[in-house]
Amino acid sequence: MINKEIVVCYNTIGKTLTRTFQKSTRKKIKHYTRGDDMSQSMAAKHSIWPREKDIIFNLSARAQQAEKELGTNNVINATIGALMDDEGKLITMDTVYDEYKSLDNKDISAYAALEGQPDYLEAVKKVCFKDYLPEGYIKAVASPGGSGAIKLAAWNYTEEGDEVLTSDWFWSPYVSITEEIGRKVTTYKLFDEQNNFNFNSFKESFLNIASKQERIFTILNTPAHNPTGYSIPDEEWDKIIDLAKEVSKNPDKKIIFFVDIAYIDFASDDNASRKFFKKFSNLPENVLTIVGFSMSKGFTAYGMRMGSAICITSSENVSEEFYYACVHSCRANWSNCNRGAMKLLSNIVNDEAKFKAYTEEKNKHKQMLRRRADVFVKEAEKVGLDILPYRDGFFVSIPCENSRAVCEELTKDNLFMVPLKAGLRFAVCAVNEDKCKIAPSMIKNALEYIKSKDLAEVK
């Protein structure tokens, strides 16, 4: 049986209540528990959501409790989306935190500019694009992490009731961020039958939205996609952009690519992973690219909540519009961002010696991550565990049915993973090589056990 902490149902008189969206009207559910009368609600209707815990944090808490009781050596905690050392401790780069601790108190405590400090905004462009700065007008606005960049883009470049397009394997907060403002996530199939990028599915979904909406807002999480570790090849980017150009011939259509690069600094090759940025140069004026930059992974600064939304456009007017729209949203939502984190990044990026030392330290961790991923992928192939194509990044995904039941079964062997709609997510970033080697056979056994159990129940 699946643990009640994992699956939360809201039922009344045996009928399951669900949350649904219509194009411009959100229907929200009322909260019931079995056998209770309806209680007083004080929250506004648009703020009433199911009372459920985040499944990732819930499973992570259970894994940490198991580690306390059994010892870290006897638990595989593959739930954490952060880089951990071989003993299961959070990695914090010395070059980053030595710099942070050297900052003057005023550089940490003072208010920052609404749009972000000027030196930070220039440094963000350098570290984001490196040698592949696109041609056009480039504007950056600070945000609290990559999540804040998504919120800025979704709020300012979609209308209420719009569909937002992303792949069927995606980071679940895309739904939370968009549905809170009355938008709806629609997906295309990320992989075709040969496990290549499914451009045909992308094109079909893209054109379907274009036939219904003025704006076609698409989230593309690459390179080192969460949760699969996949990266869109350059030749597939060419097809995507050619499609956008074709649709943009209709001047009434507005095409927005949001490129979520949260994991780009843990792609194997810093330069090769950035070549695709040049493809956004000199696009039609009604095609806008917004890059979501984050300090969380590349600078091991998860809790500092620092990022940026960066626009790329061939139109000066569109870039100015982006800047003022986003600054207004910053003021309305979080006012200003973490000044200390901005100063930290600026100091490292703008000092050649510091940036070189930072890059060398980061590369050591990248090599560790690559070894772990290679061990997992190799062992998965050896034991016959089907996984999605991994290229780079923190996660590997395993397609399966009944993912929550499989995850719960694995907890019996003290292996904790994250269940997704269509499979399982294993965080190679958080698991040492030895555990990455034994995990695939454990997962394979759990999958076969749940499958046989399901078949038995059907009979």
C-alpha positions in Angstrom: 0.0 0.0 0.0 1.3 3.5 -0.8 2.1 5.5 2.3 -0.6 8.0 3.2 2.1 10.7 3.5 2.8 10.3 -0.1 -0.7 10.2 -1.6 -3.2 12.7 -0.3 -6.8 12.3 -1.4 -9.7 14.6 -0.9 -12.9 12.7 -0.8 -16.5 13.3 0.2 -19.2 10.7 0.0 -16.8 8.6 -2.0 -16.4 11.2 -4.8 -12.9 12.5 -5.5 -12.7 16.2 -5.9 -10.3 17.5 -8.5 -8.9 20.8 -9.5 -9.6 21.9 -13.0 -9.0 24.9 -15.2 -11.1 26.4 -18.0 -9.7 28.8 -20.5 -10.4 32.0 -18.5 -12.2 30.8 -15.3 -10.5 28.8 -12.6 -12.7 26.3 -10.7 -11.2 25.7 -7.3 -12.0 22.9 -4.9 -13.3 23.2 -1.4 -11.4 21.3 1.4 -13.0 18.3 3.0 -11.7 15.5 5.1 -13.5 12.2 5.3 -16.5 12.5 7.7 -16.0 16.2 8.4 -18.5 19.0 7.7 -17.5 21.8 5.5 -15.6 24.3 7.7 -15.3 28.1 7.4 -12.9 29.4 4.7 -11.3 32.8 5.0 -8.9 32.7 2.1 -9.9 34.3 -1.2 -11.1 31.8 -3.8 -8.1 32.1 -6.0 -5.8 31.2 -3.0 -7.5 27.9 -2.0 -5.4 24.9 -3.0 -5.3 21.3 -1.9 -3.7 20.9 1.5 -0.9 18.6 0.4 2.8 18.5 1.2 5.4 18.8 -1.5 6.2 15.2 -2.4 9.9 15.8 -3.0 10.5 17.5 0.4 8.3 14.9 2.1 10.4 12.0 0.7 13.6 13.9 1.4 12.5 14.3 5.0 11.8 10.6 5.3 15.2 9.8 3.8 17.0 12.0 6.2 15.1 10.4 9.1 16.3 7.0 7.9 19.8 8.3 7.7 19.7 9.4 11.3 18.3 6.0 12.4 20.4 3.7 10.2 23.4 5.8 9.2 24.1 7.4 5.9 26.0 4.4 4.6 22.9 2.3 4.8 20.5 4.7 3.0 20.5 5.9 -0.6 18.9 9.4 -0.7 18.4 10.2 -4.3 15.7 12.8 -3.7 17.9 15.9 -3.2 18.4 18.3 -6.1 21.7 19.6 -4.8 25.3 18.6 -5.1 26.3 16.4 -2.2 29.8 14.9 -1.4 30.4 11.2 -1.0 29.4 11.3 2.7 26.1 12.9 1.9 27.0 16.4 3.0 26.1 19.5 0.9 28.9 20.8 -1.2 29.7 24.5 -0.8 32.4 25.9 -3.1 35.3 27.4 -1.1 35.9 30.0 -3.8 32.3 31.2 -3.5 32.0 31.3 0.3 35.4 32.7 1.0 34.5 35.6 -1.3 31.1 35.9 0.4 32.6 36.1 3.9 35.1 38.7 2.7 32.3 41.1 1.7 31.8 44.3 3.6 28.7 44.2 5.8 27.2 47.1 3.8 27.5 45.1 0.6 25.3 42.4 2.2 22.8 44.4 4.2 22.0 47.5 2.1 19.0 47.6 -0.2 19.7 46.7 -3.8 18.3 48.4 -7.0 14.9 47.0 -8.0 16.3 45.7 -11.3 19.5 44.4 -9.7 22.9 46.0 -9.1 24.4 47.3 -12.4 27.7 45.4 -12.0 25.7 42.2 -11.3 23.6 42.6 -14.4 26.7 42.9 -16.6 28.4 40.0 -14.8 25.3 37.8 -15.3 25.6 38.3 -19.1 29.3 37.3 -19.0 28.8 34.1 -17.0 25.6 33.1 -18.8 26.7 33.6 -22.4 30.6 33.5 -22.1 31.8 33.6 -25.7 28.4 33.1 -27.2 26.6 36.4 -26.6 23.8 36.7 -29.2 23.5 39.6 -31.5 20.7 42.0 -30.6 19.4 43.9 -27.6 20.2 42.1 -24.3 18.6 43.2 -21.1 18.8 41.5 -17.7 16.7 42.0 -14.6 17.5 40.3 -11.2 15.2 37.7 -9.8 15.1 35.5 -6.7 16.6 32.4 -8.3 15.5 30.8 -11.5 12.0 30.4 -10.1 11.7 34.2 -9.9 12.8 34.5 -13.6 10.1 32.0 -14.6 7.5 34.0 -12.7 8.6 37.3 -14.3 8.4 35.8 -17.8 5.1 33.9 -17.3 3.3 36.9 -15.7 4.4 39.5 -18.2 4.3 37.5 -21.4 1.1 35.4 -21.2 -2.5 36.3 -20.7 -5.0 34.8 -18.2 -6.2 31.5 -19.5 -3.3 31.0 -21.9 -1.7 27.6 -22.4 2.0 27.4 -21.7 4.0 24.8 -23.6 6.7 22.5 -22.2 7.8 18.9 -22.5 5.9 16.0 -20.8 8.9 15.4 -18.6 9.2 18.7 -16.7 10.0 20.3 -13.3 6.7 20.2 -11.5 6.8 23.9 -10.1 6.2 25.0 -13.7 2.6 24.1 -13.0 2.5 25.8 -9.6 4.0 29.0 -11.0 1.7 29.3 -14.0 -1.5 28.0 -12.5 -1.4 30.5 -9.6 -1.7 33.3 -12.2 -4.5 31.5 -14.2 -2.4 29.8 -16.9 -2.3 26.2 -17.8 0.7 23.9 -18.7 0.3 21.9 -21.9 2.9 19.3 -22.9 4.4 17.7 -26.0 6.3 14.4 -26.0 9.9 15.0 -25.3 11.2 11.8 -26.9 10.2 9.9 -30.0 10.4 6.1 -30.3 14.1 6.2 -30.9 14.6 8.4 -27.7 15.5 11.4 -29.8 14.0 14.9 -29.5 10.4 14.6 -30.7 10.2 17.6 -33.0 7.0 16.3 -34.6 5.2 16.3 -31.3 6.7 19.7 -30.4 5.6 21.2 -33.8 2.1 19.8 -33.5 1.6 21.2 -30.0 3.2 24.5 -30.9 1.0 25.0 -34.0 -2.1 24.0 -32.0 -1.4 26.7 -29.5 -0.7 29.2 -32.2 -4.1 28.5 -33.8 -5.8 29.5 -30.5 -3.7 32.1 -28.9 -2.0 35.4 -29.7 1.0 34.3 -27.6 3.0 31.1 -27.9 5.0 30.8 -24.6 7.3 27.8 -24.5 9.5 26.7 -21.7 12.6 24.7 -22.9 14.7 23.4 -20.0 18.1 22.7 -21.6 21.0 21.8 -21.3 21.0 19.2 -18.6 17.3 19.0 -18.4 15.5 18.4 -15.0 14.5 15.6 -14.6 16.0 13.6 -17.5 19.5 15.0 -17.9 18.8 15.5 -21.7 20.1 18.4 -23.7 18.5 19.6 -27.0 21.0 19.1 -29.8 21.9 22.2 -31.9 20.3 20.7 -35.1 17.0 20.4 -33.2 17.3 24.0 -32.1 17.5 24.9 -35.8 14.2 23.2 -36.4 12.6 24.9 -33.4 13.7 28.3 -34.5 12.8 27.8 -38.1 9.3 26.8 -36.9 9.1 30.0 -34.9 10.2 32.1 -37.8 7.5 30.5 -40.0 4.8 31.3 -37.4 6.1 34.8 -36.9 5.3 35.7 -40.5 1.8 36.3 -39.0 2.4 39.7 -37.3 -0.4 39.1 -34.9 1.5 36.2 -33.3 3.9 36.7 -30.4 6.4 33.9 -29.8 8.3 33.7 -26.5 10.9 31.1 -25.7 11.8 30.8 -22.1 15.1 28.9 -21.9 15.6 27.5 -18.4 19.4 27.0 -18.0 19.4 26.3 -14.3 21.8 23.4 -14.8 24.0 24.7 -17.6 27.1 25.0 -15.4 27.0 21.3 -14.8 26.9 20.4 -18.5 30.1 18.6 -19.4 31.5 21.3 -21.7 31.0 25.0 -20.7 31.6 26.2 -24.2 29.8 23.6 -26.3 26.7 23.8 -24.0 26.4 27.5 -24.9 26.8 27.5 -28.6 23.0 27.5 -29.1 22.7 31.0 -27.6 24.0 32.4 -30.9 20.9 31.0 -32.7 18.8 33.7 -31.0 20.6 36.5 -32.8 18.6 38.8 -35.1 15.3 36.9 -34.9 12.0 38.5 -36.1 10.8 41.3 -33.8 7.8 39.2 -32.7 10.1 36.4 -31.5 11.5 37.0 -28.0 13.9 34.8 -26.1 14.1 35.0 -22.3 16.9 33.1 -20.5 16.3 32.1 -16.9 19.7 32.2 -15.1 20.3 30.8 -11.6 23.2 31.0 -9.1 21.8 28.0 -7.2 23.6 25.2 -8.9 26.6 26.8 -10.6 27.6 28.7 -7.5 26.2 26.2 -4.9 24.1 29.1 -3.6 20.7 27.4 -3.4 19.5 29.3 -0.4 20.7 32.7 -1.5 17.9 32.8 -4.1 19.6 34.8 -6.8 19.1 34.7 -10.5 18.1 36.7 -13.5 15.7 37.0 -16.4 17.7 37.9 -19.6 15.9 39.0 -22.8 17.3 38.6 -26.3 15.6 40.5 -29.0 16.2 42.3 -32.3 14.1 45.2 -31.2 15.3 47.9 -28.9 11.7 48.8 -28.1 10.9 45.2 -27.1 14.0 45.1 -24.8 13.0 48.4 -23.1 9.4 47.1 -22.7 10.9 43.9 -21.1 13.0 45.9 -18.7 10.2 48.1 -17.4 7.6 45.4 -17.3 9.9 43.2 -15.2 11.0 46.0 -12.9 7.4 46.8 -12.2 6.8 43.1 -11.3 9.9 43.1 -9.1 8.5 46.0 -7.1 5.1 44.4 -6.9 6.3 41.0 -5.7 9.7 41.0 -3.9 10.9 44.6 -4.2 14.6 43.9 -4.5 16.9 40.9 -4.4 19.8 39.6 -2.4 22.5 42.3 -2.6 25.2 40.1 -1.0 24.7 37.4 -3.6 24.9 39.9 -6.4 28.1 41.4 -5.1 29.6 37.9 -4.7 28.9 36.9 -8.3 30.2 40.3 -9.6 33.4 40.1 -7.7 34.2 36.5 -8.9 33.2 37.0 -12.5 35.0 40.4 -12.9 38.3 39.2 -11.4 40.2 37.0 -13.8 42.2 35.1 -11.0 39.1 34.6 -8.9 37.0 33.4 -11.8 39.8 31.0 -12.9 40.0 29.5 -9.4 36.2 29.2 -9.2 36.0 27.5 -12.6 38.7 25.0 -11.6 36.9 24.1 -8.4 33.6 23.8 -10.2 35.2 21.5 -12.8 36.3 19.1 -10.0 32.7 18.7 -8.9 31.6 18.3 -12.5 34.0 15.5 -13.0 32.7 13.8 -9.8 29.1 14.2 -11.1 30.1 12.7 -14.5 31.7 9.7 -12.9 28.5 9.0 -10.8 26.3 9.4 -13.8 28.4 7.2 -16.0 28.4 4.5 -13.3 24.6 4.6 -13.0 24.0 4.6 -16.8 26.5 1.8 -17.4 25.0 -0.3 -14.6 21.4 0.4 -15.8 22.4 -1.0 -19.2 24.0 -4.0 -17.6 20.9 -5.0 -15.6 18.4 -4.1 -18.3 17.0 -1.0 -16.6 15.3 1.2 -19.1 16.3 4.9 -18.6 15.7 8.1 -20.6 18.7 9.4 -22.6 21.1 11.2 -20.2 23.5 13.8 -21.4 24.4 16.0 -18.4 23.1 17.3 -15.2 21.9 16.3 -11.8 19.2 13.7 -12.6 18.5 10.5 -14.4 14.9 9.4 -15.1 13.4 5.9 -15.4 10.1 5.6 -17.3 7.5 3.4 -15.5 3.9 3.1 -14.5 2.7 3.3 -10.9 5.7 5.4 -10.0 4.5 6.2 -6.5 4.1 2.5 -5.6 7.5 1.7 -6.9 9.0 4.6 -4.9 7.3 3.3 -1.8 8.5 -0.2 -2.4 12.1 1.0 -2.7 11.9 2.8 0.7 11.7 -0.7 2.2 15.3 -1.1 1.0 16.1 2.4 2.2 16.4 3.8 -1.4 14.5 7.1 -1.7 13.6 8.5 -5.1 11.1 11.0 -6.5 8.0 9.7 -8.3 7.0 11.6 -11.4 3.8 11.3 -13.5 5.5 9.0 -16.0 8.4 7.5 -14.0 11.1 8.0 -11.4 13.8 10.6 -10.8 17.2 9.6 -9.4 19.5 12.4 -8.3 23.0 11.3 -9.2 24.1 14.7 -7.9 23.4 13.5 -4.3 24.6 9.8 -4.4 28.1 8.6 -4.4 29.6 6.2 -7.0 29.2 3.0 -4.9 25.6 3.7 -4.4 25.0 4.7 -8.0 26.4 1.3 -9.0 24.0 -0.8 -6.8 20.9 1.4 -7.3 19.9 0.3 -10.8 19.5 -3.4 -9.9 17.4 -2.4 -6.8 15.2 -0.2 -9.0 14.9 -2.9 -11.6 13.8 -5.4 -8.9 11.2 -3.0 -7.5 9.7 -2.3 -10.9 9.3 -6.0 -11.6 7.8 -6.7 -8.2 5.2 -3.9 -8.6 4.4 -4.9 -12.2 3.8 -8.5 -11.1 1.7 -7.4 -8.2 -0.4 -5.2 -10.4 -0.9 -8.0 -12.9 -1.9 -10.4 -10.1 -4.5 -7.9 -8.8 -5.9 -7.5 -12.4 -6.4 -11.3 -12.6 
